[in-house]
Amino acid sequence: MALATLALLLALANVLATHAGSPPARPAPKAVSGSWNSKAAAAYLDQRAAYWQTWPLAARDHGTFCISCHTAAPYALARPALRSMLHETAPSEDERKLLENVTERVRFWDEVKPFYNDEKSGPHKTPEARGTEAILNALILARYDAASQSAASHGVASGGAPSGQPSSDTRLAFANMWALQLTSGDDAGSWDWLDFKNEPWEGPSSHYYGAALAALAVGTAPGNYHSSPEIQPGLKSLCAYLQRDLDTQTPINQAMVLWASSRLPELLTDSQKQSIAHELIAQQHEDGGWALATLVGGWKRKDSTPLEVRSDGYATGLVTLALEQSDGHEPGANGEPGATKNDSTPNHDASVKHGLQWLAHNQDPATGYWRSYSLNKERDPSNQAWPFMNDAATAYAVLALTQNNSR
């Protein structure tokens, strides 16, 4: 016993000497019953990003492409989360192309045309497109700045700003965003957002969704950006809008703002967070998943076909992510999970665990994606739009499963 104890102490001393001055290791992911294939998920996401970047219908001026809510933006949020699992030392080629695209449009903001305009797409589409893009640009660049700082602490290249502060391009993206914030009327504090009568990202309720993404962007940016004096009036107005209109929102929009509140604690009150979590947990299916169709109010498809009410990857990924980040954990730096608190409830944790298990068991083994279903029409698998819901579902499933390392 004495020799074994001595050996253990010597080994411990060696570890401490080797890692002196280095940041503490992040906790290992908590085991989830079932397995999922991170390599297959990354391959699917990369393939879909490459498709979108070269799809003629996504092309825009100056050789750029549209940043879609279903493929490009979720890809940018999720793909960096897979890097450590895959032992990658840098962003993928498709990530680099996406970042170059966003950066070019941010730098030439006054020269590039909006994704849509009034002349070709209908009334008010120019300001809607500008507001939508401004938020997505800021969110994507903030995400990569945050990922860069986290990776730098582990000696890994990740794109974005290595200094622990928002890059100059990210600050410019935020400046573009704040300049378009609405300052009067019922929607003061929010932004114009694209409405093509398509849920869940371009519909009547998507205006609130966009504002929640703006809050997520602010809370994700590194360097304590959310405390910057110059943004406080706009941030206060944003928080007031999100709180004021919270009770009228669909559960899926409430899930998004709940996730954003894990980055901006002042965004919602504790009672609001608890109320949202309670409602979302009540909507969970016995199999552990959630169905998007039951989280969007009385929405009906344009072709009058019935909505798919089975559990799906988009709803389950987003709701599980929002719940696991919202309760029992302090918000972490740089968009990463934080430390465990003491107010996590067994019911909440059981719901999260059940959601993670559904995700672990429901990745398509042949393609690497998670399945989700259109809210707007019954899609033909041969149609180019058929995979769009799967793209978003896969990204949010990946985020939920990889963020599990704080639990």
MOHU-V314999 format. One line per field, one symbol per residue. ss: DSSP state (~ for helix, > for strand, _ for the rest). phi: phi as a letter, one per 30 degrees, with the letter a starting at -180 (. if undefined). psi: psi as a letter, one per 30 degrees, with the letter a starting at -180 (. if undefined). A space follows every 50 residues. Layout:
BEGIN
ss = ???
phi = ???
psi = ???
END
This chain:
BEGIN
ss = _~~~~~~~~~~~~~~~~~___________________~~~~~~~~~~~~~ ~~~~_~~~>_~~~_>______~~~~~~~~~~~__________~~~~~~~~ ~~~~~~~__________~~~~___~~~~~~~~~~~~~~~~~~~~~~~~~~ ~~_______________~~~~~~~~~~~~__________________>__ _>___~~~~~~~~~~~~~~~____~~~_~~~~~~~~~~~~~~~~_~~~__ ~~~~~~~~~~~___~~~__~~~~~~~~~~~~~_________~~~~_____ ____________~~~~~~~~~~~~~~__>>>_~~~_>>>>_____~~~~~ ~~~~~~~~~~~_>______>_________________~~~~~~~~~~~~~ ~~~~~~_
phi = .dddddddddddddddddceidddddddeddcdjbbcddddddddddddd dddcdedcdbdiicbdcddcbdddeddcdddddddchdcadddddddddd dddddddcedcdddebbddccjeidddddddddeddeddddddddddddd dddcibdbiicddibedddddddddddddcddcbidcejcbdbebcibcc cbbecdededddddddddddedihedceedcdddddddddddddcddcdd edddddddddddcbeddbdeddddddedddddcddddjcbceedcbicdb ddciddddcdebddddddddedddccbibddddhicdcddcccdcedddd ddeddddeddcbddddcjccdbbddcadddeddddededdeddddddddd dddddcc
psi = eeeeeeeeeeeeeeeeeegkfllkkkklkkkkkllljeeeeeeeeeeeee eeffkeffkalggllkjkffdeeeeeeeefffeeeghkfllleeeeeeee eeeeeeehefekllelleefflkgfeeeeeeeeeeeeeeeeeeeeeeeee eefghkkglakffglkleeeeeeeeeeefgkkflafgkfalkkkjghjlg fhaeffeeeeeeeeeeeefeklghefgkeffeeeeeeeeeeeeegefgll eeeeeefeeefffiffelleeeeeeeeeeeeffklfffllkefgggbgkk lfgglkkkglkleeeeeeeeeeefffkgkkkllhgllalkaggkkeeeee eeeeeeeeeffgkjfefflkklkkffljkkffkffefeeeeeeeeeeeee efffff.
END
